[in-house]
Protein backbone atom coordinates (compact mmCIF):
# COMPACT_ATOMS: atom_id res chain seq x y z
CA UNK A 1 0.00 0.00 0.00
CA UNK A 2 2.82 2.30 0.38
CA UNK A 3 3.80 3.56 -2.97
CA UNK A 4 6.60 5.97 -3.58
CA UNK A 5 5.89 8.96 -5.71
CA UNK A 6 8.28 10.05 -8.37
CA UNK A 7 7.53 13.69 -7.61
CA UNK A 8 9.88 15.44 -5.10
CA UNK A 9 8.39 16.60 -1.78
CA UNK A 10 7.17 20.15 -1.67
CA UNK A 11 9.01 22.62 0.58
CA UNK A 12 8.50 26.18 1.75
CA UNK A 13 10.17 27.49 -1.40
CA UNK A 14 7.44 25.88 -3.46
CA UNK A 15 4.61 27.87 -1.90
CA UNK A 16 3.48 30.61 -4.24
CA UNK A 17 2.27 33.94 -2.87
CA UNK A 18 1.28 37.27 -4.33
CA UNK A 19 3.45 39.32 -1.95
CA UNK A 20 5.52 41.93 -3.74
CA UNK A 21 3.83 41.30 -7.08
CA UNK A 22 1.43 44.19 -6.84
CA UNK A 23 2.22 46.68 -9.54
CA UNK A 24 -0.86 48.81 -9.41
CA UNK A 25 -0.53 52.50 -8.48
CA UNK A 26 -2.68 52.37 -5.36
CA UNK A 27 -0.06 50.33 -3.44
CA UNK A 28 2.72 52.86 -4.10
CA UNK A 29 0.90 55.55 -2.07
CA UNK A 30 0.55 53.23 0.92
CA UNK A 31 4.23 52.30 0.88
CA UNK A 32 5.19 55.98 0.68
CA UNK A 33 2.97 56.78 3.67
CA UNK A 34 4.50 53.88 5.58
CA UNK A 35 8.04 55.10 4.85
CA UNK A 36 7.08 58.65 5.84
CA UNK A 37 5.70 57.38 9.16
CA UNK A 38 8.85 55.37 9.85
CA UNK A 39 11.02 58.41 9.08
CA UNK A 40 8.87 60.60 11.33
CA UNK A 41 9.35 58.15 14.22
CA UNK A 42 13.10 58.08 13.65
CA UNK A 43 13.21 61.88 13.60
CA UNK A 44 11.32 61.97 16.92
CA UNK A 45 13.78 59.49 18.50
CA UNK A 46 16.78 61.48 17.25
CA UNK A 47 15.36 64.73 18.68
CA UNK A 48 14.90 63.05 22.06
CA UNK A 49 18.47 61.73 21.91
CA UNK A 50 19.78 65.21 21.09
CA UNK A 51 17.82 66.82 23.95
CA UNK A 52 19.05 64.29 26.51
CA UNK A 53 22.64 64.67 25.26
CA UNK A 54 22.30 68.47 25.52
CA UNK A 55 21.03 68.13 29.11
CA UNK A 56 24.07 65.98 29.96
CA UNK A 57 26.45 68.51 28.37
CA UNK A 58 24.76 71.38 30.26
CA UNK A 59 25.10 69.44 33.54
CA UNK A 60 28.79 68.78 32.85
CA UNK A 61 29.38 72.47 32.04
CA UNK A 62 27.61 73.49 35.26
CA UNK A 63 29.76 71.11 37.33
CA UNK A 64 32.96 72.37 35.66
CA UNK A 65 31.97 75.94 36.59
CA UNK A 66 31.40 74.81 40.21
CA UNK A 67 34.82 73.12 40.26
CA UNK A 68 36.50 76.26 38.89
CA UNK A 69 34.81 78.40 41.56
CA UNK A 70 35.87 76.01 44.33
CA UNK A 71 39.45 75.94 43.02
CA UNK A 72 39.57 79.76 42.90
CA UNK A 73 38.25 79.89 46.46
CA UNK A 74 40.86 77.39 47.68
CA UNK A 75 43.65 79.22 45.84
CA UNK A 76 42.61 82.53 47.39
CA UNK A 77 42.62 80.88 50.82
CA UNK A 78 46.10 79.49 50.22
CA UNK A 79 47.44 82.85 49.11
CA UNK A 80 45.89 84.55 52.15
CA UNK A 81 47.34 81.98 54.56
CA UNK A 82 50.76 82.25 52.87
CA UNK A 83 50.65 86.03 53.26
CA UNK A 84 49.69 85.70 56.96
CA UNK A 85 52.44 83.15 57.51
CA UNK A 86 55.03 85.41 55.80
CA UNK A 87 53.92 88.38 57.93
CA UNK A 88 54.10 86.27 61.09
CA UNK A 89 57.56 84.97 60.18
CA UNK A 90 58.78 88.48 59.41
CA UNK A 91 57.44 89.77 62.73
CA UNK A 92 58.84 86.71 64.56
CA UNK A 93 62.28 87.06 62.99
CA UNK A 94 62.35 90.77 63.86
CA UNK A 95 61.62 90.06 67.51
CA UNK A 96 63.99 87.08 67.52
CA UNK A 97 66.87 89.13 66.11
CA UNK A 98 66.20 91.88 68.65
CA UNK A 99 66.26 89.31 71.46
CA UNK A 100 69.40 87.69 70.03
CA UNK A 101 71.18 91.02 69.93
CA UNK A 102 70.21 91.65 73.53
CA UNK A 103 71.32 88.19 74.68
CA UNK A 104 74.35 88.04 72.37
CA UNK A 105 73.35 84.74 70.64
CA UNK A 106 73.31 83.97 66.92
CA UNK A 107 69.95 84.03 65.13
CA UNK A 108 70.97 81.59 62.36
CA UNK A 109 71.49 78.72 64.80
CA UNK A 110 67.99 79.02 66.27
CA UNK A 111 66.38 79.46 62.85
CA UNK A 112 68.04 76.31 61.51
CA UNK A 113 66.90 74.28 64.50
CA UNK A 114 63.31 75.48 64.09
CA UNK A 115 63.25 74.68 60.37
CA UNK A 116 64.41 71.10 60.89
CA UNK A 117 61.96 68.27 61.41
CA UNK A 118 61.33 67.13 64.98
CA UNK A 119 62.77 63.70 65.77
CA UNK A 120 60.38 61.29 67.44
CA UNK A 121 61.17 58.02 69.25
CA UNK A 122 62.76 55.42 67.00
CA UNK A 123 64.66 58.04 64.99
CA UNK A 124 61.71 58.80 62.67
CA UNK A 125 61.55 62.41 61.49
CA UNK A 126 58.16 64.03 61.50
CA UNK A 127 57.32 67.39 59.94
CA UNK A 128 55.88 70.14 62.08
CA UNK A 129 52.08 70.31 62.01
CA UNK A 130 50.59 72.85 59.65
CA UNK A 131 48.45 75.73 60.69
CA UNK A 132 45.22 74.29 62.07
CA UNK A 133 42.48 76.06 60.22
CA UNK A 134 38.97 75.00 59.37
CA UNK A 135 39.22 71.75 57.41
CA UNK A 136 36.55 70.40 55.19
CA UNK A 137 36.42 66.90 53.83
CA UNK A 138 37.53 66.30 50.29
CA UNK A 139 34.55 65.83 48.02
CA UNK A 140 35.03 64.20 44.64
CA UNK A 141 31.97 63.62 42.50
CA UNK A 142 31.81 61.07 39.76
Buried (B, 14 or more C-beta within 10 A) or exposed (E): EEEEEEEEEEEEEEEEEEEEEEEEEEEEEEEEEEEEEEEEEEEEEEEEEEEEEEEEEEEEEEEEEEEEEEEEEEEEEEEEEEEEEEEEEEEEEEEBEEEBEEEEEEBEEBBEEEEEEEEEEEEEEEEEEEEEEEEEEEEEEE
